[in-house]
Amino acid sequence: MSTQFYGDFAITGGNVKAAVAFSKNKNEATVTSVSLTAEHENGKIAAWGANNDFPQQFLKKIKPAGALRSGLRTNRKAHYGSGFVLAEETFEEGKRVITQKSIRQYPEIHEFFIRNQMKRFHKEIITDLEYFALAVPEYVLSNDFKKINRVKRQKTADFRYEIMNESTGLIENGYLSTKWAEGVDAASKFVSKVPLIDSYWSAEEVREYCKKKKIRNFIRPAFYPLINESYYPDPELHSIESSGWLDIINSIPKFKKAFLEERANINYHIEVYEEYFQKKYKEDWEGFTPEKRNQIQSEFVEELDAALRGAEKGGASLMSIIYKDDTGTPQPGLKITDVGQKNTDGKYLDDTLAGTQAALTAASVDPSIIGAGIPGGKLGAGSGSDKREGWLILSAMKHTDRETTLEPFEFIQQYNGWDPNLIGAFENTVLTTLDKNPTGTQKAAQI
């Protein structure tokens, strides 16, 4: 097996073979584990989804769902607020006093934040937490195991847990690959195995374990509270996929597009009288060869079809010849009958609204914040008060989520021996009315 180094991170790869173990019930298509066998080590991975590609398929389905993606973007921004801040906690006369500090006051912390691009790191793990309720930061230790020198976000979608070791009760490793969606055979050629550390262990326990096992880089997951899941979280957001609403949301625009493009063929019965051409071309018509007549008729149908087809033809005018028969009675040369459903342009709009409501509810986003109006009500962007109150409520609800996001900082703080009186936090952006603040905003650290 070969080991490659990218910066300070060790990535392990090699000649890896893959096999899939299915559940015992032959009627179920659920993959329970994926076995990856390398030259010097074996590992059995807990599959994520029926084909071990749930994150990839979920992201693929979300891609065309504009309202949901906008809601998730809003969640990420509310979660991050105005960014990470450092504060000092003291007690005076039995009262807790919080004083915001500049990171530059602490050279070791400041240098660590610059070296590891912590602004980017926090935004990245917030993204993973908002999408999957799971983040997988990787830590790199100094050669003497005394300090954490590096921390880097590994993408949650690329991560899979190893099956728990029944003798120790520990999940000892994690696997990373960008190829899970291509199947285990493809993934096995690009997989890396990284030691996993229990996120409930203290910094001192981690230090001693790494010394004993000679581990210098490891993943220590951060995740929202599990309910009854064994490995991967099942957050509220994912109900939009399991309920089928995400498929409905994505199918309606495709149906509408096909409907508008094929409207003429579906909604109209076109009748052209033979006499139409006789009257139009008079004595020339009798002299035309059958091939010439067919050409004229085909070109006429194509022009008529082009005039009726497509949304861009709405409101267009159509001219046809009216002639008199032998009795002098006016006769239309062309008859177009609308046989389609009436008012079909608005069909499924109620389903679209219901789907948007279901998506944003699953994402815990007030629709007024993104200008989607109130679900179940009339379309509209919502008032300024609706937006402000919705944003304030969303920001307040992010408090527990931010506690999870701060776990890597607190772990590094403990491991590296930084001042224990320091507290990490994310600063809220609090929207106000212009009569109270000319800028319309103020800052407040949520600690």
N, C-alpha and C positions, 0 to 999 in steps of 0.2 A: 504494500500500500504506500502511496506517495503522499507527502504533505507539502502544500504550497502556502507561502506567506504573502498576504496582501496587507502592506503596512505592518501593523502589529498583530494582525489577526491570522491565526493558523486555520487553514481550510483543508480538510482531509478528503481525499478521493481515492479511487483505485478501481480495480476490476471487480465490480459489484454485480451480483446476479439478483434478480427479483422474482418473487412469487406472490400470489394473492391467495389468501385463505377466506373462503366465503362462510356465511352462517350455515348452520346445519339444515335449516328449512330451505328446501330447494325452491320454494315458491317466493322466497325473499331474495331481492337483489342487493342486499346490504353487505358491504365488505366489512368484515370485523377487524382485519389486520392486513398489513403488507409486510412481507418478510424480505429484507435486504441482506444478502450474504456477501461479504467481502473476503479478501484473501486471508486476513488475520483476525477478523472479528465479525460477529453476527449481530443482528438486531431485528426486532419485530416491531413494526410501527403501528400505532393505533390509527386506523383510517379515519379521515375526516369526510364524512358523507359516503353515499352509496358507492362511489367510484374513487374515493380518496381525493376528490377535487371540488369539494363544496365551496371553498373560498373563491376559486377561479370561476366556477359557474355562477355564483352569487354576484360577483363583480361584473361578469358579462351581462347578466340580466339587469343590473342596476344602470348600466351604461346609457341606455336610451330613455330611462325614467327621469326626465328633467326635474320634476318637482321634488322627487325623493333625493336626488343628488344635491339640489339646492338646499334642502332641509339638512342634509348631512354636513354640507359645508357650513351652514349656520351653526350647527352643533359644535363643529371643530373650532370655529371662531369664538363662540361663547365659552368653550372649555379653556382655550388659551388666554382669552381676555386680552389684556395689554401686556402679557408676558410674565415670565418668571421674575420674582423679586425676592430679595433676602432681607430678613428682619431679625432683630434680637429680642429675645423674650426675657424680661426681668420681672421681679415682684417687689412692689413698694407698698408697705403698710397693708400687706395681705391682698393687694390688687395686682392683677396681671397687666403688665405694661409692654406694649409692642412698639418697637422703634425700627423704622425701615432703615436699612443700611445699603451702602454701595458695595457691590462685589469687589470693586477695586481696593477697598480697605483691607481685603484679605488676599494677599498675593498668591498663595497656594491655590485657593479656590478660583480666583480669577484666571490664573494660568491654565487650570484644569478645564474651565468653561471655554476658554479660547481654543485650546488644543483639541477638544472634543466637539466643538461647534454645538454647544448645548441648546442654542435657540432652535437650530434645525432638529436636533435630537428630540426635544420636547414636542415640536409640531408633528414629527413622524410618529412617535408612540401615541400621541393623542389621536391621530388618524386611525391607527390600528385599534385603539380602544373603542373609538366611536363606531367602527365598522364591525369589529369582531369581539369586543369586550376582552381582548387578550393582547398583550404586548410582550415581545420577547427580546429585551435588550441583552447584548452579549458584553461581558466584562473581560478585560485583560489585566492580569496581575503583573507586578514587578517580579524580577527573577528571585527575590528573597521572600515573596508572598506577603510582604508587609503593606503594600499599597495597591490600589486600583489605579492603573495608569490610563486606561482607555475604557470607554463605553460607546457602544454603537448599536443602533437599532437594526435588528434583522426583521425583514418583512414577515408579518404574521401569516400571510397567505402562503409563504414558502416553508412554513414550519410545521413539523409533525412530531408528536410525542412518541417516545418509545413505550412499548407495553411495560407496565409496572413489573418490577422484579418481585416475585411472590415471596422470596425468602427474606428480603429486606423491607418490603413495602414501599420501596422508592422507585420513582421514575428516574433512571440514572442518566439518560441521554435524550437529546433531541436531534432531529434530522432536518436539514435544510436543502431545498432543491427548487429551482425555478421551472421544473418540468413535470410537476405532478399531473397537470391537465393532459399531458401527452401519454399518460400511462406509466406504470411502474418500470417497464423496461427502459423507457426513455429517461425517466427520473433517476434510475439507478446509476446511470453513467455520469450524472452530474450532482450526486448527493454528497453532503458533508455531514459528519457526525460530530456533535458538540456536547460535552458533558453538561448535565442539567443539575442545578442546585435548587433545593427546596426553598421556596420564598418565605417559609415560616422560620427558617434558621436565622439566628443572630449573626452579626458580622464576625464575631469571634468563632462561632461554630463553623462558619464557612471557611475562615482562615485555616483552622486546624484540619478540616476535611481536605482542603486543597493541598496543604502541605503533605498530608498522609498519602494522597492519591497522585501527587505530582501534577496537579491540574493548574494550568496557568491561564486558561481562557474557558469561560463557561457562560451558559444562559441561565438567568434567574427570572422566570416569568412574572409579569404583573397582570392581574386580572380582576374584574369585578366579581363580587361574591357568586359562587356557584349555588345551584339549588339541588339538583340531583344528578348533574352531569359528572361523568367519570373523568373525562379528559378535556374536551373543548366546550367553552361556554355556549349557551343557547340564548342569546339576548333577545329582548322584545323586538328589536329591529328585524330579526330573521323570521318573525311570524308573517311578514309581508310576502315571503317566498313560500313558506310551508302552507299558507292559506290559499295560495293560488292567485292572490290579488296582483302580484307583480307580473304574472303572465297576462292577466286581463289588461292591466295598464299598458303593457307593451303591445298588445294585439290590436287595440282600438285604433291607434294612428295608422297601422298598416292597413286595417280594413277601410278606413276613411280614404286613404290614398288610393287604394285599388278601386274604391267606389267612384271617386271623382274622375279617375283616369278612364274608366270603362262606362261612364254614365250613359253615353249614347246607345251603346249596345244593350244595356239593361233596361232602359226606361222608355224607349221609343219604338213604335212600329211604323216603318216608313213604307208607303205605297206610292209607286210611280206608274202612271197610266201610260200604256203604249202610245196613245194618241198625243201624249205630251211631246214626244220626240217628232212625231209626224207634223204636228202643228208648228213646232219650233223650226224645223229644217225644211218644211214645205216639200216642194217637188224634189229637192236634193236627197231627201231621205230614201226615196224609192230607188235612187241610183246608187246608193251606198252598197258596198259589198257586205256580206254578213260579218266579216272581220272588222270592217270599219264601224258598223253599228255597235258591235260588242265593245269596241274601244271607247266609243262615245258614251255608252251606258256605264261602263266601268269608271271612266273619269268623272262622270256626274256623281256616282255613288261615293267616290273617294272625296270629292269636294264637299258633298253634303255631310258626310261623316266627320270631316275635319271641322266643318262649321258648327256642329253640335257637340263635339267631344271636348271635354276638359273644363276645369273650373275657370280658366282664363277666358272662356267664351261667354261667360255670364253677361246677359244684357245685349248680345249681338243681334243684328237683324238678318232675316233670311227672306230672299225674294224668290217667288215662283210665278210661272205664267198661268193666267186664267184664259181659257179659250171658250168659244161658243160651239155647241154641237149643231147638228143639222137642223134642229128646231129653233136655234137661236138662244138656247138656255146656257148661261155661263157654267162652265165646268172647271174644277181645279185640276191642274196637271200633276199636282203633288199633294199628298195627304200624309201628315205626320200626326200620329196618335200617341199621347203620353200614357203609357201603360204601367209606369213605375209607381212606387209608393209616394204619397204626397208628403211634403215637408221632411224628406229624408236627410236633408243637410244637417239637421240637428239631432239625428239619431245617435244614441249612445253617449250624448253629452252628460246625461245624468250618471251613467256608469263611470265616465271619466272623473266626474266630481267625487263620486263615491270612492273610486280607486285612489284619488289624490288624498282624500280624507283618511283612508285606511293607511296609506303610506306614511303620511306625516304624523298620524297618531302613533304608529309603530316606532317612528323616529323621535317621538316626544317633542315635536316642533309645532308651535302656534303658527298656523298658516298666514296670519296677518303679517308676521315678521318678514316673510319673503314675498308679500304682495299677492298671496293666493286667495285672500278673502277668508270668510268663516265657513268651514265645511257645513253643507246642508242649507246654507243661506244663499243670498244672491252673490254673484261674482263681484269682486271689488278688492281693492288693495288694502282696505282697512284704514282706520283713522290713525293719526299720530299717537293718540293715547293707547290705542290697541297695540301698536308696534312697541311703544315704550314699555308698557306693562308686560307684554309678552316677553320682551327681551330681559327685563329685570327678573321675571319669574324663572326663565330658562337659566340665566346666570346663577341665580340662587340655587337652583336644582343641581348645578354642576359641582357643588361643594364636595360631595362624597366621591364623585368621579375624579376630581382633582387630587384627593387624598391618595387615590391609586396611582395617578400620574407622578406624584411626588415620591413614591416608594423608591425608585432608583436613586434620587438625590439623597434621601435619608439613609439608604444603605451605604452609599459611597461616603457620606458624612461620617457614619459610624466606623466604617472599615478604615478610612484614612485618618481618623482622629481629629476631624475638624471640630471647631468650637461647638459643644453641645447646646449652648444657649441660642444658637442660630436656628432660624426657622425658614424653610422655603415656602413660597406661596405663589399664587397667580393673581395678578391684579385685575380686578373687574373694571370694565368700562361701563359706567353708570350713566344712562341717558337721562337728561333733565330737560325741563322746559326753558325756552330762551329768556323768559323773564327772570329766572333764577340764575342762569349762567349763559352769557352771550355765546359761548362755544357750543352749548347744548349737551356737553358731556362733562363728567368728572371721573376721577380715578379712585378706586378703593381696593386695598389688598384684602383678599378673602383668606383669613388665617384662622 
